Amino acid sequence: MGAWVWNRIQEPQTVGGLVEAIASEYDVTLDRCQQDLFALLQDLFAAQLIEVK
């Protein structure tokens, strides 16, 4: 999923839009998807790999 997210965030995305897209692409609940996505985005932000607006 990480590579999928990385490819998607090359263009500006909303977190909500990413959660919905991931949940529809993968067999995962919205709650679990949101938790995992937030953790990934926090790691990417901490490593200064993404910009959050």
Order of alpha helices (4+ residues) and beta strands (2+ residues): alpha-alpha-alpha
